[in-house]
Amino acid sequence: MTAGEQGAAGPEDGVPLKGWPWLTGGMLALVIGVLWTVQGLDLVHDSIMSGVTAFAVAGPVLAAAGLCSIVIGVRVRARFKRALAARQNESAD
């Protein structure tokens, strides 16, 4: 019996990292986007980026892209978990 037949997930199944790159990248983009927005709006003083309009515009765009990436990552993980549960239910029957 192989690891897949026993219901255990091996590295070839992609269980540990399914959707995590989307979530990680999205979280990083969200944090950087919020930071750029705050600095661009001059809410953080004594920074080279403080008061620069380009950061006030690019920040929300990057934050929105990060949120979209997080949503995609959550959906990918949920879909994969449903498929894995269905596979395990089939093998249990």
C-alpha positions in Angstrom: 0.0 0.0 0.0 1.3 3.4 -0.9 1.0 6.6 1.2 -1.8 7.9 -1.1 -3.8 4.7 -0.6 -3.5 4.9 3.2 -5.0 8.4 3.2 -1.8 10.0 4.3 -0.7 12.9 2.3 2.8 12.8 0.9 4.9 15.6 -0.7 3.7 14.5 -4.2 0.1 15.4 -3.2 1.0 19.0 -2.5 -1.0 19.1 0.7 1.4 21.2 2.9 1.8 24.1 0.5 -1.4 24.1 -1.5 -2.5 27.7 -1.6 0.1 28.9 0.8 2.2 30.8 -1.8 -0.9 32.8 -2.7 -1.6 33.5 1.0 2.0 34.4 1.8 2.4 36.7 -1.2 -0.9 38.3 -0.5 -0.1 39.0 3.1 3.2 40.5 2.2 1.6 42.7 -0.5 -1.1 43.8 1.9 1.3 44.8 4.6 3.6 46.7 2.2 0.6 48.3 0.5 -0.7 49.6 3.8 2.7 50.8 4.8 3.2 52.7 1.5 -0.3 54.2 1.8 0.4 55.5 5.3 3.7 56.9 4.3 2.4 58.4 1.1 -0.4 60.2 3.1 2.3 61.5 5.4 0.9 59.8 8.5 4.4 58.5 9.3 7.0 61.2 9.6 10.8 61.3 9.1 10.8 58.8 6.2 12.1 59.4 2.7 8.7 58.2 1.4 6.6 60.5 3.6 4.3 62.8 1.6 5.2 61.3 -1.8 2.0 61.0 -3.9 3.3 58.0 -5.8 3.2 55.9 -2.7 -0.2 57.2 -1.7 -1.5 55.9 -5.1 0.6 52.7 -5.4 -0.1 51.6 -1.8 -3.8 51.0 -2.1 -3.3 49.3 -5.5 -0.8 46.9 -4.0 -3.0 46.3 -0.9 -6.0 45.5 -3.1 -3.8 43.1 -5.1 -2.7 41.5 -1.8 -6.3 41.0 -0.7 -7.2 39.4 -4.1 -4.2 37.1 -3.7 -5.3 36.1 -0.2 -8.8 35.3 -1.4 -7.4 33.2 -4.2 -5.2 31.3 -1.7 -8.1 30.6 0.7 -10.2 29.3 -2.2 -7.4 27.1 -3.5 -6.9 25.6 0.0 -10.6 25.1 0.5 -11.1 23.4 -2.9 -8.1 21.2 -2.3 -9.3 20.2 1.2 -12.7 19.3 -0.2 -11.1 17.2 -2.9 -8.8 15.5 -0.4 -11.8 14.7 1.9 -13.8 13.3 -1.0 -10.8 11.1 -2.0 -10.5 9.8 1.6 -14.2 9.1 1.8 -14.0 7.1 -1.5 -11.1 5.1 -0.2 -12.9 4.4 3.1 -15.9 2.9 1.3 
